[in-house]
């Protein structure tokens, strides 16, 4: 453990995302100082479209990471032998040669795969962002597919009847609002009630395992996009996160007000992954887990712009969705790109650089219109506070153009508040649009959460 904590203090990585929204449940009590009380903020800054590298010791060269599904297979599926199995997955659940976890389990003589469960976007990825997923039959295997993003988001007893274990294998992006981890939490609750084991096949966190940013979800603000009482960027793999919420009493339902239910949980860890790694270090192919996360770059940029993207429907800023750089930029028809870059550069935001950009979206409400703005890069990922990038941009837009995005969405701020985990950001930042007014609050839980979560590290 001492060695593990030492690595945390000396390594680097940050990140966050928001393509799918996730939900957080209310805080569980622990004796680890995890109170969420404000502490001195870290310095903030934006992020790049190229993938920067965290400090890597010479003794840790890039290496082939083996995801949980391959470790499970190489071990002869020992954890699943003699069990009737359900599987929660999507197209990102593959081995390094792109074979689907569905097919791997279905073809394995040691495994009796009998049901599939479809989260947002569906098991085969054929539902677009926000679209409802319907119950169906998988064409390739003939297995029933039960929707967890349609009429219900929590599996019913009928869906789970006859199962001995439910396997979870989906690529996460390390951001609280990404809804797949909420689906996992609801599945864990349902399985706990019925005595069904949950088996998580672990995968890399594309933000690395050292970056933690963002305030906790406040009481009364839990939702499907803020399911757990964790920071916005939580610095854990999905397997580590599952262990933490299961043991720390954080699985309290979508509203965060139900009794914690602890399930029988098995995590099949990766081999070869280290906390300092970004996705480009793993030698694994990136399969987009959702339509607007087509690359590890987009996953890294998501937490830097996704909250701002919630203003998009009000005609504020385009963040690259509908263009080839989703989440990697901020632009509008009325912006002077050079002027915006100059103002942002004047802030000297740690670890973040900007370039001007001019483009025409190929889809969406601004399709074909010429937009002007900035693309951001994390030139020093360790130094950057990536989630604050969007707030600096909003501050600059206010100073240059007098625009307050909160004025554009009056009466329609619920989703913004849920994604942020409370109404504090809207009320405090919305009044002044000064990053300095929210930085202490936004960074208040990071150090305490690192101390708590380190108990559940599976990797150094």
N, C-alpha and C positions, 0 to 999 in steps of 0.2 A: 504493500500500500504506500509506503514511504517513497518507493521508486516511482510509483504511479503519480503521486501528487507532485513529485519533483518534475516529472515530464510536463505536467499541466502548467507549472510555473515557467518552464523554459521554452515550450513549444508555441506554435501559432496557428490559428485558423478561425475564420469567421464566415458567417453567411446567413441566408434566410430566404424564404420564398412564399409565394402566394398564388398559385394558378388555381388549384383546388383550395377551397377554404376548409379549415378544420375547426374543431371545437374544443374548449377547455373546461374541465370540471373544477369544482371548488378545492381550495387548498386543503391538503391533509396535514395533520399535526405531526411534528417530529421533534426530536431533541437536538436538531442539528443547526439551529439558528436560522432556519428557512422561513423567516417572517415576512419577507418582502418589504421591509422598511428601507427607506432611501439611504443610499451610501453615496460617497463621492462619485460622480459620473466619470466614465472613461471618455477620452476624446473621440469625437465622432468624425465620420467621413464616408464617401461613396465607394463605388466598385467598378471593375473593368469588364470589357467584353472578351478580352483575352483572359485565360486562366493564369493568375499569378501563382507563384509557388511559396508556401510557407518555408520557414527555415528548416532545412533538412540536414541532420547530421550526416557526415560523409559515410558513416557506418551503416546508413539506411538508404541504399539505392532504390530506385523504382523496382517493383517486383510484381509478379503475377499474384493477384488476390483471388482466392477461391471463395465464391459466395456460399451461403448456407445450403442451397440446393445441391451443390456439388459435394459438399462435405457429407450431407445426408446420403447421397447416392454412393459415394466412395465407402461409406460405413455400412453398406448393405441395407439401408433403410431401417436400421435397428430400432429406431424410435417409433416406427409405424407398423412393425410386423404384427400380424394377427388382429389388426384394428380396422374398423370401418371408418373411412376418412372423408372429410369434406375439405375443400380448398378455397381460400379467399385469395384471388390473384387478379392480375391484368397483364397486358402484353409485356410489361417490364420484368415479369417473373420468368427469367430464362437463364440458361447456363452460358458459359463464355462462348459457346458455338451457336447460340441463339435458339437452342431447343427449348420449347416452352415447358415450364414446370408442370402444366396440365398433362402434357404428353409424357413427360418423364415418369410421373406418378402413375398415370393410366397404364403405361406399358410395363411397369415394374411388377413382376410376379409376386414380390413380397408385400405389395400394397394393394388394398381393396379401396380404390377411389370411387365413391358413390355419389358425390354431389359437388357442385361448384357454386360459389357465391360471388356475385358481381357488385363491386363498389361503384363509385362515380366513374363514368366513362365505360363501364362494362368489363366483363371478363376478357373479351377479345378486343377491347378498345374501340368499339363501333358506336359509342354514344358521345356526343360532343359535350363540352363543358356546360354543366348545369342541366343537361337533358336527363329526363327520367329514364331509368333502366327497368325494363320489364322482365318478369319471369319468362324463361324460354328453355329450349333444349339446345345443347351445344352440338353443332353440326358435325364436328370432327369425331367426337367421342360418344354422342348420344346421351350424355349425362344431363340431368336436370340442372338448370342454372337459376338460382334464387337471387332476386334483386335485393340489394341493400342500399339502393338509391332510387327508390320509387315510392310505393305506397307506405313502405316502412324502411327505416334505416337500422333498426335493431332486429336481428333474426328471431323469428317466432319459434316456439317449442316444436311446432310441426315441421319446420324446415330442418331442425337439428335432430329430430327423432331417429333413433337407431345409430347415431354416430358415436364413435369412441374418441375421436380426436378431430380437431379442425386445424389445418395448416394455413399459415399466413405467409405469403411471399409477394411483396410489392416493393418497388424501389421508392424510398422516401426522399424528400429534399431537405429535411432538417428544419422545417418551418412549422410553427404551431397551427397556422391556419390551413394547412394542407390536409384535406379531409380524410385521407386514407388512414391516418393514425386515429381519427375519431371512429372510423369503421372498426378498426382493431379493438378499441376500447369497448364498444358496444358488443362486439362478438365475445370478448373476454367476460363481460357481465352475464351474457346469455349462457355461456358455457359454464360459468361458475354456478348458476342456479341449477343446472342439470347434471353437474358432475362430469362434464366433458373436458378433456385435456385440450389445451391450446399449444400448438407447436409453431414457433416463429422461426422462419429461415432468414438469417440475418444478411444484410447488405450494407454497402458503404454509405456513410453520410456524405453527400457531395460538398458540404460545407466544412468537412473535417470534423474532428472530435474535440476541438479546443475552443471554438468560438461560441460564446453565450451572450445574448443581447435581448433586451426588451423586458418590460414589466410583467408581473404575474397577472393573471385574470382575477379581477375583483369579484367579490360576492355579488350575485345577481346578474353577472355578465357572461356566464358560461353558455356555450352554444355549440353547434356542430362545427363551427370554425374557431372555437376556443374551448376545446373539450377538457383539457387538463390544466391544472394550476402549475404551469411551467412557463419559462420565458419564451419570447417569440422565436428566438433561435436558441436551441437547447443543447447543442453539442453532443448528442448521443446518437448511436445507431438505433434502429427501430427495436432491435432485440434488447438493448440496454434500457431504452425507454419503457418497454413492456415490463421488464423486471422492476424498474423503479416505481411505476404507478401501481403495480400489483402489490409490492411490499410496503409502500409508503401510504397506502390508503387514498390514492388520488383518482380512483375510477368511480366517480360519483354520478354518472349519468350525464345526459346532454345539458341539463339545467344546473348540474353541480350541487344538487340538493338531496340526492338519494343516498342510501346507505352504501358504503363501499362494499363491493363484492370481490373476493379474492379467488382467482381460478387456479387450477393446476396448470402450471406453465413450464414449458420446456423451450429453451432457446438453442438452436443449432448455430453455433458461432461460425464466422468466417475463418479462413486461414490466411495469414499474410497481411492483414490490415493493421495499420497503426494510426494513432490519433492525429498525427501530423499530416496524414494523406489527404489530398484533394482527389477528385475522381480521376483526373488525368494520370495520377500515380498508380492506379490499380491495374492497368492494362485490360480492363473490362470494357466491352462495348456498352454504349449508352443507348438504351431503348426508352423513348419518351414515355414517362408514366402518365402524362396527360397532354392534350394537344398543344398547349402553349409552353411546354417545357421540352423543346426538341433537342436540347444540348445541356451539358453540364454548365455552360456559361449562363444559360437562361435560369437554371436552378440557383446559381450563385447570385444572379441579379434580382430574382424574385423578391426577396425580403427587402431589397433596397428601393423598390418602386411599387410593389404590389398594393400597399395601403393607399398610396396616391392614386393608383389605378381605379380605386373605388369611386373617385370623382369623375371618371371618364364619361359616364352617362349624362353628366350635367354639362358636358362640353368644355371641360377644363383642359387637361393635358393628355396627350396620347403617350403611352409608355412603351410603344413598339409592338403591341399586340395588333395584329392585322398587317404587320410588316415582317421582314426577315430577322429582326432583332428584338423578339419579345422580352419585355422587362428591362432592356438595356439602355433606354433613352427617355428623354422628356421633350415633347415638342408640341407645337400648335401653329396654326396659320398666322397668328398675329405676333409671334415672337421674333425679335431680332437676335439671331443665334449668337453672333459675336458679342453682343452686349450682355447676354445671359452668361456666356462663358466667362467674360471678364468679371462679372459680379461674383460668380461662384469661386473663381480663382482667388478673388480678394479675401475670401474667408479662410484660406489656407487650411482646408479640411484635411486632416491627417490621412495619408495613404490613398487619396482619391484624386484622379485627374479627369479632365473633361476635354472633349473636342466638339467642334461645331458639326452639325449634320443637317442635311436637307433631303427630304424623301417624300414619296407618295405611297401611302398605304395601299395594299392590294385587296383589302377586304375591310368590312366594318363601315361605320357611319361616315368616316372621313376618306373612304376609298377614292383614289384618284386626285385628291387635293394635295397641294404642295405644302408640306409642313417644315418648320424650322425649329431647331433646338440644339440639345447637347446629348452626346453619348458619354457615359461615364465608365471609368476603368479603375480597378483597384490595383494601383501600382505597388502598394505595400499592404497586402491583405491583413498582415498581423496588426498593423497600426490603425486600420480603418474600422470605424463603427458603421457597418454597412446599412443597418436599418435606419439610421438618421439621415442618409443621403437624400431621401425624398423630402424630408422636412426642411433641409437646407434649400432645396430647389423651390419649395413653396414659399419660403422666406424671401428668396431672391425675386420671385415673380411678384410678390407683394410690394417689395421695394421699387421694382422697375415699372410695374403696371398698375399697382393699386388693387389687384384682384385678390379677394379672399374666397377660396373654394368652398368654405363652409356656408357662405352666403348663397351659393348656388344650389345647395342641397338642403335647405331649411325644411324640416319636417320629414326628411328622408335620410336621416343619419344613423339609423339603427344598425345597418350592416357595418358601417365604418366603426362604430363603437364596439360592436361585437368582435371585429377583427383585432382592434387594439386592446381588447380585454376590459374596457371600461369607458366611461364618458370623460375621463380626466383629460385625455389628449385633446379632445374636441373643445372642452370648456376652457382649458388653460392655453393651449397652443392656438386655438381658433380665435381667441381674444386678441393676441398680440402677434402671432405668426413669427415668434422668435424661438429658435431652437434652444437657446440658453434657458428658456422658461420651462422646458420639459425634460431636458437631459438628465437632471438628478433623479427625477421620477422614473424615467424610461430605463435607466441603468441600475435602479435600486436593488434588484434581486439577483444580479448576475453572480457575485462572489459567493453568496450563501448557497445559491443553487449549485455552483460548481463543487462546493464542499459536500453537499448532500449527494449529488449524482455520482461523485467519484467512487462511492461505495459500490456502485453497480457497473463500473467499467469492466468490460471483457477484454479490452485491448490496451496496450501501453502506447 
